[in-house]
C-alpha cells in the first residue's frame, strides 16, 4: 500500500527521538514517488521528559532540533521543499504562552531511491 501524502501535526515529538529516523524512513517507504510529507517538528532538541498535567493527562516529549530533523529527512531521501513556523493552536481558556513549531513540507523524489 502506498500514499500520495502523509501528515503528522504535533505528534512526532511524543515518541522517543531515537525512533524518529526509523519513523521517517517508514513514511518515506509508504509514500509513492513524488509523495509529500507535511509535519510539525521542534526548533530545539530536548532529552525525553514527561509533564504530569498537560491539559489533564500525562504527556511525553522527546525531540531533536530543526536542523537535525532536516538532516534526518534528507538522509532518508526526502527533498525539503519549505519550512515555516506555525503556532500551537491552543485557544482560551488555556492561557498558555505562545509557542511556535517548524512546519516542514518534504517530498519523496519522483524517481529513484534514497541513498542512505
ChimeraX commands (.cxc) that place a marker at each C-alpha (Angstrom):
marker #1 position 0.00,0.00,0.00 radius 0.5
marker #1 position 1.28,3.47,-0.79 radius 0.5
marker #1 position 0.08,7.01,-0.28 radius 0.5
marker #1 position 0.35,10.36,-2.05 radius 0.5
marker #1 position 0.93,12.17,1.21 radius 0.5
marker #1 position 1.34,11.88,4.96 radius 0.5
marker #1 position 0.61,14.46,7.67 radius 0.5
marker #1 position 1.95,14.48,11.23 radius 0.5
marker #1 position 0.95,17.53,13.26 radius 0.5
marker #1 position 2.19,17.86,16.86 radius 0.5
marker #1 position 2.82,14.12,17.14 radius 0.5
marker #1 position 6.36,13.10,16.19 radius 0.5
marker #1 position 7.88,14.62,19.33 radius 0.5
marker #1 position 5.63,12.46,21.52 radius 0.5
marker #1 position 7.57,9.30,20.68 radius 0.5
marker #1 position 11.20,8.62,21.64 radius 0.5
marker #1 position 13.51,10.66,19.42 radius 0.5
marker #1 position 15.75,7.65,18.86 radius 0.5
marker #1 position 12.84,6.22,16.84 radius 0.5
marker #1 position 12.36,9.30,14.64 radius 0.5
marker #1 position 14.82,8.33,11.86 radius 0.5
marker #1 position 13.11,4.93,11.50 radius 0.5
marker #1 position 9.68,6.59,11.57 radius 0.5
marker #1 position 10.64,8.92,8.72 radius 0.5
marker #1 position 12.23,6.04,6.79 radius 0.5
marker #1 position 8.98,4.08,7.07 radius 0.5
marker #1 position 6.90,7.07,5.96 radius 0.5
marker #1 position 9.28,7.52,3.01 radius 0.5
marker #1 position 8.76,3.88,2.04 radius 0.5
marker #1 position 4.96,4.22,2.30 radius 0.5
marker #1 position 4.86,7.23,0.00 radius 0.5
marker #1 position 4.51,6.95,-3.75 radius 0.5
marker #1 position 7.21,8.58,-5.85 radius 0.5
marker #1 position 6.58,12.31,-5.72 radius 0.5
marker #1 position 4.56,11.95,-2.47 radius 0.5
marker #1 position 4.59,14.59,0.24 radius 0.5
marker #1 position 5.21,14.70,3.97 radius 0.5
marker #1 position 3.83,17.67,5.91 radius 0.5
marker #1 position 4.79,17.71,9.58 radius 0.5
marker #1 position 5.31,19.91,12.58 radius 0.5
marker #1 position 8.58,19.42,14.40 radius 0.5
marker #1 position 10.52,21.31,17.06 radius 0.5
marker #1 position 13.07,24.06,16.74 radius 0.5
marker #1 position 15.32,22.79,19.52 radius 0.5
marker #1 position 16.44,19.43,20.87 radius 0.5
marker #1 position 15.43,18.08,24.26 radius 0.5
marker #1 position 16.07,14.87,26.11 radius 0.5
marker #1 position 12.96,12.87,26.94 radius 0.5
marker #1 position 10.72,14.24,29.66 radius 0.5
marker #1 position 7.16,13.91,30.91 radius 0.5
marker #1 position 4.74,16.53,32.09 radius 0.5
marker #1 position 2.27,15.28,34.69 radius 0.5
marker #1 position -0.60,17.63,33.83 radius 0.5
marker #1 position -0.72,18.52,30.14 radius 0.5
marker #1 position -4.35,19.51,29.76 radius 0.5
marker #1 position -5.29,16.90,32.35 radius 0.5
marker #1 position -3.14,13.99,31.19 radius 0.5
marker #1 position 0.47,12.86,31.49 radius 0.5
marker #1 position 2.35,13.67,28.28 radius 0.5
marker #1 position 5.77,12.56,26.97 radius 0.5
marker #1 position 8.17,14.62,24.80 radius 0.5
marker #1 position 11.44,13.72,23.10 radius 0.5
marker #1 position 12.82,15.69,20.18 radius 0.5
marker #1 position 15.71,16.86,18.06 radius 0.5
marker #1 position 16.22,20.39,16.80 radius 0.5
marker #1 position 15.08,21.56,13.38 radius 0.5
marker #1 position 18.50,21.29,11.73 radius 0.5
marker #1 position 18.83,17.71,12.99 radius 0.5
marker #1 position 15.39,16.89,11.59 radius 0.5
marker #1 position 16.31,18.38,8.21 radius 0.5
marker #1 position 19.44,16.23,8.16 radius 0.5
marker #1 position 17.45,13.10,9.09 radius 0.5
marker #1 position 14.80,13.77,6.43 radius 0.5
marker #1 position 17.44,14.43,3.77 radius 0.5
marker #1 position 19.42,11.32,4.72 radius 0.5
marker #1 position 16.24,9.24,4.42 radius 0.5
marker #1 position 15.81,10.60,0.89 radius 0.5
marker #1 position 13.32,13.46,1.19 radius 0.5
marker #1 position 13.77,16.82,-0.50 radius 0.5
marker #1 position 12.90,19.66,1.89 radius 0.5
marker #1 position 10.62,21.97,-0.11 radius 0.5
marker #1 position 9.66,24.52,2.52 radius 0.5
marker #1 position 9.98,25.28,6.21 radius 0.5
marker #1 position 7.91,27.88,8.02 radius 0.5
marker #1 position 6.62,28.42,11.55 radius 0.5
marker #1 position 3.15,27.64,12.88 radius 0.5
marker #1 position 1.58,28.37,16.28 radius 0.5
marker #1 position 0.40,25.78,18.74 radius 0.5
marker #1 position -3.30,26.43,18.16 radius 0.5
marker #1 position -4.42,26.45,21.79 radius 0.5
marker #1 position -7.42,28.64,22.45 radius 0.5
marker #1 position -8.90,30.28,25.53 radius 0.5
marker #1 position -9.25,29.47,28.39 radius 0.5
marker #1 position -5.89,27.65,28.42 radius 0.5
marker #1 position -3.77,30.82,28.65 radius 0.5
marker #1 position -0.56,29.10,27.59 radius 0.5
marker #1 position 2.39,31.10,26.26 radius 0.5
marker #1 position 2.69,31.46,22.51 radius 0.5
marker #1 position 4.71,28.60,21.13 radius 0.5
marker #1 position 5.77,28.13,17.52 radius 0.5
marker #1 position 6.75,24.94,15.75 radius 0.5
marker #1 position 8.52,24.44,12.44 radius 0.5
marker #1 position 6.15,23.25,9.73 radius 0.5
marker #1 position 8.09,21.23,7.16 radius 0.5
marker #1 position 6.97,20.22,3.68 radius 0.5
marker #1 position 9.13,17.46,2.22 radius 0.5
marker #1 position 8.79,15.38,-0.92 radius 0.5
marker #1 position 9.92,11.94,-1.94 radius 0.5
marker #1 position 11.70,12.32,-5.29 radius 0.5
marker #1 position 9.67,11.35,-8.34 radius 0.5
marker #1 position 12.20,8.74,-9.38 radius 0.5
marker #1 position 14.97,6.86,-7.71 radius 0.5
marker #1 position 15.59,5.75,-4.18 radius 0.5
marker #1 position 17.26,7.18,-1.12 radius 0.5
marker #1 position 20.99,6.76,-0.95 radius 0.5
marker #1 position 21.43,6.13,2.78 radius 0.5
marker link #1:1,2 radius 0.2
marker link #1:2,3 radius 0.2
marker link #1:3,4 radius 0.2
marker link #1:4,5 radius 0.2
marker link #1:5,6 radius 0.2
marker link #1:6,7 radius 0.2
marker link #1:7,8 radius 0.2
marker link #1:8,9 radius 0.2
marker link #1:9,10 radius 0.2
marker link #1:10,11 radius 0.2
marker link #1:11,12 radius 0.2
marker link #1:12,13 radius 0.2
marker link #1:13,14 radius 0.2
marker link #1:14,15 radius 0.2
marker link #1:15,16 radius 0.2
marker link #1:16,17 radius 0.2
marker link #1:17,18 radius 0.2
marker link #1:18,19 radius 0.2
marker link #1:19,20 radius 0.2
marker link #1:20,21 radius 0.2
marker link #1:21,22 radius 0.2
marker link #1:22,23 radius 0.2
marker link #1:23,24 radius 0.2
marker link #1:24,25 radius 0.2
marker link #1:25,26 radius 0.2
marker link #1:26,27 radius 0.2
marker link #1:27,28 radius 0.2
marker link #1:28,29 radius 0.2
marker link #1:29,30 radius 0.2
marker link #1:30,31 radius 0.2
marker link #1:31,32 radius 0.2
marker link #1:32,33 radius 0.2
marker link #1:33,34 radius 0.2
marker link #1:34,35 radius 0.2
marker link #1:35,36 radius 0.2
marker link #1:36,37 radius 0.2
marker link #1:37,38 radius 0.2
marker link #1:38,39 radius 0.2
marker link #1:39,40 radius 0.2
marker link #1:40,41 radius 0.2
marker link #1:41,42 radius 0.2
marker link #1:42,43 radius 0.2
marker link #1:43,44 radius 0.2
marker link #1:44,45 radius 0.2
marker link #1:45,46 radius 0.2
marker link #1:46,47 radius 0.2
marker link #1:47,48 radius 0.2
marker link #1:48,49 radius 0.2
marker link #1:49,50 radius 0.2
marker link #1:50,51 radius 0.2
marker link #1:51,52 radius 0.2
marker link #1:52,53 radius 0.2
marker link #1:53,54 radius 0.2
marker link #1:54,55 radius 0.2
marker link #1:55,56 radius 0.2
marker link #1:56,57 radius 0.2
marker link #1:57,58 radius 0.2
marker link #1:58,59 radius 0.2
marker link #1:59,60 radius 0.2
marker link #1:60,61 radius 0.2
marker link #1:61,62 radius 0.2
marker link #1:62,63 radius 0.2
marker link #1:63,64 radius 0.2
marker link #1:64,65 radius 0.2
marker link #1:65,66 radius 0.2
marker link #1:66,67 radius 0.2
marker link #1:67,68 radius 0.2
marker link #1:68,69 radius 0.2
marker link #1:69,70 radius 0.2
marker link #1:70,71 radius 0.2
marker link #1:71,72 radius 0.2
marker link #1:72,73 radius 0.2
marker link #1:73,74 radius 0.2
marker link #1:74,75 radius 0.2
marker link #1:75,76 radius 0.2
marker link #1:76,77 radius 0.2
marker link #1:77,78 radius 0.2
marker link #1:78,79 radius 0.2
marker link #1:79,80 radius 0.2
marker link #1:80,81 radius 0.2
marker link #1:81,82 radius 0.2
marker link #1:82,83 radius 0.2
marker link #1:83,84 radius 0.2
marker link #1:84,85 radius 0.2
marker link #1:85,86 radius 0.2
marker link #1:86,87 radius 0.2
marker link #1:87,88 radius 0.2
marker link #1:88,89 radius 0.2
marker link #1:89,90 radius 0.2
marker link #1:90,91 radius 0.2
marker link #1:91,92 radius 0.2
marker link #1:92,93 radius 0.2
marker link #1:93,94 radius 0.2
marker link #1:94,95 radius 0.2
marker link #1:95,96 radius 0.2
marker link #1:96,97 radius 0.2
marker link #1:97,98 radius 0.2
marker link #1:98,99 radius 0.2
marker link #1:99,100 radius 0.2
marker link #1:100,101 radius 0.2
marker link #1:101,102 radius 0.2
marker link #1:102,103 radius 0.2
marker link #1:103,104 radius 0.2
marker link #1:104,105 radius 0.2
marker link #1:105,106 radius 0.2
marker link #1:106,107 radius 0.2
marker link #1:107,108 radius 0.2
marker link #1:108,109 radius 0.2
marker link #1:109,110 radius 0.2
marker link #1:110,111 radius 0.2
marker link #1:111,112 radius 0.2
marker link #1:112,113 radius 0.2
marker link #1:113,114 radius 0.2
marker link #1:114,115 radius 0.2
marker link #1:115,116 radius 0.2
view
